[in-house]
Amino acid sequence: MLSQITKEFPRLKRVDSYIRRLLEKLPQGLYYHNADHTLNPKSGVVVIADNISRLEDLNDLQRELVLVSAYFHDTGFKISNKDNEPHGAQIASGILPSLGYSSEDLKTVKSMILSTDTKVQPKNLLEKILKDADTDNLGRNDFFEKNTLLRKELGITDIISWYEQTIKFLKSHSYYTQTSKNLRKQKKAENLQEVKRILQELTI
């Protein structure tokens, strides 16, 4: 899937190569926010963002910019685990002009990367697409696998507290695009109920 994307958008071949080298240098202990999260050929943020972009009928430039943002969205973890989004936007700023992206393209990409902060509300369709792609796993069958990896990354050993936090997050989370609502909302609700069931068993 990624090879098909890079064939369709030649500039993305160079982006892909750059990101792969960069993500190889991420700090140890990133069990969730790692290269697989971004680049997995079936469930990575890049391919999920492409799928949503197609179904939301973006034009070619819009779709390419969403994909660029998906590639860069977690690169800030190379600098800091905290508030990584501004760092990722800065990394993108340093490389994209040399790949032929305009200042307006860069402004759009930076805004999308910043929108992946859980505290930020997306302002437009492109930001909504990237935001949904970044949290796609909440409504998938591999939710519990990814949830465990995130807990391990954060170093949380109190399982009851973790599941309580997970329930709060799932309740507060919303998908923004109609595509993600159609594809993931029902399974996310099922995952929430399963977390509640597990927590109940743990606290009996």
VOPAGU-2260 file (C-alpha; in pm, 1 decimal, decimal comma):
REM VOPAGU-2260
SITE   aa  ch    i         X         Y         Z
SITE  MET   A    0       0,0       0,0       0,0
SITE  LEU   A    1     278,3     244,4      86,5
SITE  SER   A    2     462,4     159,8    -235,0
SITE  GLN   A    3     145,7     237,5    -428,4
SITE  ILE   A    4     114,5     571,4    -248,4
SITE  THR   A    5     474,0     670,2    -322,5
SITE  LYS   A    6     429,5     577,7    -689,4
SITE  GLU   A    7     121,8     797,1    -711,4
SITE  PHE   A    8     292,8    1092,0    -540,9
SITE  PRO   A    9     664,5    1098,9    -638,7
SITE  ARG   A   10     758,8    1352,1    -368,6
SITE  LEU   A   11     630,8    1109,6    -106,1
SITE  LYS   A   12     898,5     857,8    -204,3
SITE  ARG   A   13    1159,0    1098,0     -65,9
SITE  VAL   A   14     939,7    1174,3     236,6
SITE  ASP   A   15     900,9     801,1     302,3
SITE  SER   A   16    1276,6     743,4     281,7
SITE  TYR   A   17    1350,1    1036,1     514,6
SITE  ILE   A   18    1091,0     930,4     772,0
SITE  ARG   A   19    1208,4     569,7     777,4
SITE  ARG   A   20    1562,1     682,6     858,1
SITE  LEU   A   21    1438,6     926,4    1121,1
SITE  LEU   A   22    1205,2     681,7    1295,1
SITE  GLU   A   23    1488,2     428,5    1321,7
SITE  LYS   A   24    1653,9     678,4    1558,1
SITE  LEU   A   25    1360,9     718,8    1796,0
SITE  PRO   A   26    1442,9     668,1    2165,1
SITE  GLN   A   27    1404,4     322,7    2314,5
SITE  GLY   A   28    1087,0     253,4    2507,1
SITE  LEU   A   29     842,9     387,3    2248,6
SITE  TYR   A   30     637,1      71,3    2232,2
SITE  TYR   A   31     333,6     249,9    2084,4
SITE  HIS   A   32     457,3     571,1    1920,3
SITE  ASN   A   33     709,1     395,1    1700,3
SITE  ALA   A   34     770,8     332,6    1331,2
SITE  ASP   A   35     501,2      64,7    1315,8
SITE  HIS   A   36     236,4     310,6    1438,2
SITE  THR   A   37     314,7     535,0    1142,4
SITE  LEU   A   38     431,9     296,7     870,3
SITE  ASN   A   39     255,9     -37,5     919,5
SITE  PRO   A   40     137,3    -129,5     567,2
SITE  LYS   A   41    -208,5    -231,8     689,2
SITE  SER   A   42    -280,5     -32,9    1005,2
SITE  GLY   A   43     -26,6     251,0    1014,5
SITE  VAL   A   44    -142,7     610,7    1029,8
SITE  VAL   A   45     -21,3     678,4     674,4
SITE  VAL   A   46    -231,2     408,5     506,8
SITE  ILE   A   47    -532,4     477,2     729,8
SITE  ALA   A   48    -509,3     848,2     647,2
SITE  ASP   A   49    -496,6     760,7     277,9
SITE  ASN   A   50    -804,2     539,9     304,9
SITE  ILE   A   51   -1003,6     808,6     485,6
SITE  SER   A   52    -883,6    1073,8     239,3
SITE  ARG   A   53   -1005,2     867,7     -54,8
SITE  LEU   A   54   -1343,7     803,0     102,7
SITE  GLU   A   55   -1379,9    1170,3     196,5
SITE  ASP   A   56   -1311,6    1255,6    -170,8
SITE  LEU   A   57   -1011,7    1485,7    -126,5
SITE  ASN   A   58    -838,3    1622,3    -433,7
SITE  ASP   A   59    -485,7    1505,0    -510,0
SITE  LEU   A   60    -300,2    1791,2    -341,2
SITE  GLN   A   61    -513,9    1772,6     -28,3
SITE  ARG   A   62    -460,1    1398,9      -9,8
SITE  GLU   A   63     -84,7    1432,9     -55,7
SITE  LEU   A   64     -62,5    1691,8     222,3
SITE  VAL   A   65    -260,9    1468,8     458,0
SITE  LEU   A   66     -16,5    1188,1     381,0
SITE  VAL   A   67     285,8    1413,3     437,8
SITE  SER   A   68     140,6    1512,5     774,5
SITE  ALA   A   69      74,9    1149,2     861,7
SITE  TYR   A   70     438,4    1064,4     789,9
SITE  PHE   A   71     564,2    1346,6    1013,8
SITE  HIS   A   72     298,4    1349,5    1285,7
SITE  ASP   A   73     501,0    1161,7    1550,9
SITE  THR   A   74     854,6    1257,5    1449,0
SITE  GLY   A   75     865,9    1499,3    1743,2
SITE  PHE   A   76     915,7    1198,9    1971,8
SITE  LYS   A   77    1275,1    1204,0    1849,5
SITE  ILE   A   78    1315,4    1523,0    2053,9
SITE  SER   A   79    1066,7    1486,8    2339,7
SITE  ASN   A   80     794,9    1251,7    2461,6
SITE  LYS   A   81     606,5    1552,2    2596,8
SITE  ASP   A   82     433,1    1797,4    2362,3
SITE  ASN   A   83     588,5    1622,0    2065,4
SITE  GLU   A   84     357,6    1786,4    1809,7
SITE  PRO   A   85     535,7    2125,9    1787,8
SITE  HIS   A   86     866,2    1942,9    1752,5
SITE  GLY   A   87     722,8    1732,6    1470,1
SITE  ALA   A   88     595,3    2045,3    1295,9
SITE  GLN   A   89     941,1    2197,9    1326,3
SITE  ILE   A   90    1107,3    1887,5    1180,7
SITE  ALA   A   91     868,2    1902,1     885,3
SITE  SER   A   92     952,3    2271,1     839,0
SITE  GLY   A   93    1318,5    2184,4     807,0
SITE  ILE   A   94    1287,8    1930,2     526,7
SITE  LEU   A   95     971,1    1988,7     321,9
SITE  PRO   A   96    1078,8    2306,3     137,7
SITE  SER   A   97    1374,0    2113,2      -9,0
SITE  LEU   A   98    1127,9    1853,2    -139,8
SITE  GLY   A   99     929,1    2109,1    -336,6
SITE  TYR   A  100     650,6    2193,0     -92,4
SITE  SER   A  101     538,2    2556,0     -86,6
SITE  SER   A  102     509,7    2780,0     217,6
SITE  GLU   A  103     132,3    2740,8     197,7
SITE  ASP   A  104     167,3    2360,8     184,4
SITE  LEU   A  105     394,9    2374,6     487,1
SITE  LYS   A  106     148,9    2589,7     680,8
SITE  THR   A  107    -123,6    2331,9     615,1
SITE  VAL   A  108     100,4    2041,2     713,3
SITE  LYS   A  109     214,4    2205,9    1037,0
SITE  SER   A  110    -145,0    2280,3    1134,8
SITE  MET   A  111    -240,7    1918,1    1076,3
SITE  ILE   A  112      48,8    1787,4    1284,8
SITE  LEU   A  113     -39,6    2023,0    1571,0
SITE  SER   A  114    -402,1    1907,6    1554,5
SITE  THR   A  115    -302,0    1554,2    1659,6
SITE  ASP   A  116    -251,7    1683,7    2014,1
SITE  THR   A  117    -535,6    1529,5    2216,8
SITE  LYS   A  118    -614,9    1872,9    2359,8
SITE  VAL   A  119    -664,1    2033,5    2016,3
SITE  GLN   A  120    -988,9    2038,5    1819,9
SITE  PRO   A  121    -943,6    1998,8    1442,3
SITE  LYS   A  122   -1051,8    2305,1    1243,5
SITE  ASN   A  123   -1104,1    2160,9     895,0
SITE  LEU   A  124   -1154,7    1835,2     706,4
SITE  LEU   A  125    -782,6    1768,8     656,1
SITE  GLU   A  126    -713,7    1799,3    1027,7
SITE  LYS   A  127   -1015,6    1582,1    1105,0
SITE  ILE   A  128    -884,9    1311,3     873,8
SITE  LEU   A  129    -539,7    1301,2    1032,4
SITE  LYS   A  130    -687,9    1314,0    1380,9
SITE  ASP   A  131    -914,1    1018,1    1301,9
SITE  ALA   A  132    -630,2     822,5    1141,1
SITE  ASP   A  133    -416,1     873,8    1452,1
SITE  THR   A  134    -684,9     725,4    1679,2
SITE  ASP   A  135    -814,8     466,9    1433,1
SITE  ASN   A  136    -713,4     177,3    1658,6
SITE  LEU   A  137    -973,0     277,4    1919,5
SITE  GLY   A  138   -1232,9     124,4    1691,1
SITE  ARG   A  139   -1038,8    -179,8    1573,9
SITE  ASN   A  140    -988,3    -538,9    1681,1
SITE  ASP   A  141    -628,2    -465,3    1783,7
SITE  PHE   A  142    -737,3    -199,6    2034,5
SITE  PHE   A  143    -634,3    -397,7    2343,7
SITE  GLU   A  144    -295,4    -487,5    2195,3
SITE  LYS   A  145    -225,8    -119,7    2123,2
SITE  ASN   A  146    -366,0     -14,3    2459,9
SITE  THR   A  147    -121,3    -246,7    2636,4
SITE  LEU   A  148     170,2    -109,7    2433,6
SITE  LEU   A  149      74,8     246,2    2525,9
SITE  ARG   A  150      53,0     156,9    2895,8
SITE  LYS   A  151     396,8      -5,5    2875,0
SITE  GLU   A  152     535,4     302,8    2701,0
SITE  LEU   A  153     398,2     529,4    2972,3
SITE  GLY   A  154     535,3     303,3    3244,7
SITE  ILE   A  155     198,7     259,3    3417,3
SITE  THR   A  156     177,0     -56,4    3627,7
SITE  ASP   A  157    -151,2      10,8    3810,1
SITE  ILE   A  158    -391,2    -178,8    3581,2
SITE  ILE   A  159    -708,2     -59,0    3754,9
SITE  SER   A  160    -604,5     305,1    3730,0
SITE  TRP   A  161    -506,6     252,3    3365,7
SITE  TYR   A  162    -840,9     104,0    3268,1
SITE  GLU   A  163   -1019,3     384,3    3452,6
SITE  GLN   A  164    -821,2     634,5    3245,2
SITE  THR   A  165    -892,7     435,0    2930,1
SITE  ILE   A  166   -1267,1     448,3    2995,1
SITE  LYS   A  167   -1253,5     824,8    3045,4
SITE  PHE   A  168   -1059,3     868,6    2723,9
SITE  LEU   A  169   -1289,3     647,6    2516,2
SITE  LYS   A  170   -1594,0     831,9    2649,7
SITE  SER   A  171   -1445,7    1172,5    2570,7
SITE  HIS   A  172   -1314,4    1073,6    2227,4
SITE  SER   A  173   -1511,2    1137,8    1909,3
SITE  TYR   A  174   -1439,5    1053,9    1548,9
SITE  TYR   A  175   -1475,8    1358,3    1327,5
SITE  THR   A  176   -1512,5    1232,3     970,8
SITE  GLN   A  177   -1818,7    1049,3     849,3
SITE  THR   A  178   -1587,4     778,8     716,3
SITE  SER   A  179   -1441,7     700,0    1058,7
SITE  LYS   A  180   -1781,1     716,4    1222,6
SITE  ASN   A  181   -1908,2     461,1     972,1
SITE  LEU   A  182   -1605,0     232,9    1001,3
SITE  ARG   A  183   -1501,2     259,3    1366,2
SITE  LYS   A  184   -1771,0     403,5    1592,4
SITE  GLN   A  185   -1951,1      75,3    1659,2
SITE  LYS   A  186   -1636,2    -122,7    1735,6
SITE  LYS   A  187   -1510,7     157,0    1959,4
SITE  ALA   A  188   -1832,8     131,0    2159,2
SITE  GLU   A  189   -1780,5    -244,9    2188,2
SITE  ASN   A  190   -1421,7    -192,7    2302,7
SITE  LEU   A  191   -1543,8      51,0    2567,7
SITE  GLN   A  192   -1790,4    -203,1    2701,4
SITE  GLU   A  193   -1519,1    -467,3    2713,3
SITE  VAL   A  194   -1288,1    -235,9    2910,7
SITE  LYS   A  195   -1572,5    -174,5    3156,1
SITE  ARG   A  196   -1627,2    -549,2    3190,3
SITE  ILE   A  197   -1258,1    -614,1    3255,2
SITE  LEU   A  198   -1241,8    -334,4    3510,9
SITE  GLN   A  199   -1546,0    -470,9    3690,4
SITE  GLU   A  200   -1382,9    -812,4    3715,5
SITE  LEU   A  201   -1062,8    -656,8    3848,7
SITE  THR   A  202   -1243,9    -466,5    4121,8
SITE  ILE   A  203   -1471,8    -742,4    4248,9
